[in-house]
Amino acid sequence: MKTRELTRIAIFAAITACLAQIIIPLPFTPIFVSMGILAVLLTGAILTPKQAFLAELVYILLGAVGMPVFGGFKGGIGVLFGPTGGYLYTYPIMAWIISFTIEKAAKKSPSKQKLAFIIGMVLAMVLCYGVGTIWLSYLNGITLYQAFMAAVVPFLLPDCGKIIVATLVGIPVRTQVTEKYKQLAPENKNE
């Protein structure tokens, strides 16, 4: 991998770690509103599929070894086996889905990039909700319906807001990064 790619991966792993600290606990569920999801959406919006996947994988691995990168400055393997573990497992795949969807749509029609971005984010959120609901149901010994009501319904509106923010920020940044990379690429072939 090139230095530029490694740097992007590290930066977006750090952005996820920083935004994950912005949490809003809810009294009726063990799951909290986290800006970590916004970071995942932005990672998928801006990086290539491989870079997006690796950035979120690095974030998960940092947390697994004890770095306090998960919500509420928590770290350790225990967090991955706690109530939010199901969501965390999906982060790398979510970022990959978003980036892959945008990349495929941009090749066919740049004008459809925003629609593809929203579709990619919705698909990624469905994956996150699905795995998170199943995990919470299994972990707490509750029905899927109860887990869905605790782990999805309270988060639909905040996550729609995150999708809007990620769309408004992610697409212009991706466009700028792509254009800048095209300008620099001929000069830095050996980087």
ZISULJO-V124896 format. One line per field, one symbol per residue. ss: DSSP state (a for helix, b for strand, c for the rest). psi: psi as a letter, one per 30 degrees, with the letter a starting at -180 (. if undefined). burial: 1 if it has 9 or more other C-alpha atoms within 8 Angstrom, else 0. Layout:
ss=???
psi=???
burial=???
//
This chain:
ss=ccaaaaaaaaaaaaaaaaacccbbccccccccbbcaaaaaaaaaaaccaaaaaaaaaaaaaaaacccccbcccbccaaaaccccaaaaaaaaaaaaaaaaaaaaaaaacaaaaaaaaaaaaaaaaaaaaaaaaaaaaaaacccaaaaaaaacaaaaaaaaaaaaaaaaaaaaaaaaaaaaaaaaacccccc
psi=kleeeeeeeeefeeeeeefffjljkkfgkfklkkfeeeeeeeeeeelleeeeeeeeeeeeeeeegfkiflkghlllfeefgaefeeeeffeeeeeeeeeeeeeeeeeejffgeeeeeeeeeeeeeeeeeeeeeeeeeeefhlleeeeeeefeeffeeeeeeeeeeeeeeeeeeeeeeeeeeeefeefheg.
burial=00001101111111111111111001000111111111111111111110111111111101111111111001111011001111111111111111111110110000011101111110111011101111111000010101111111001000100110011011101100100000000000000
//
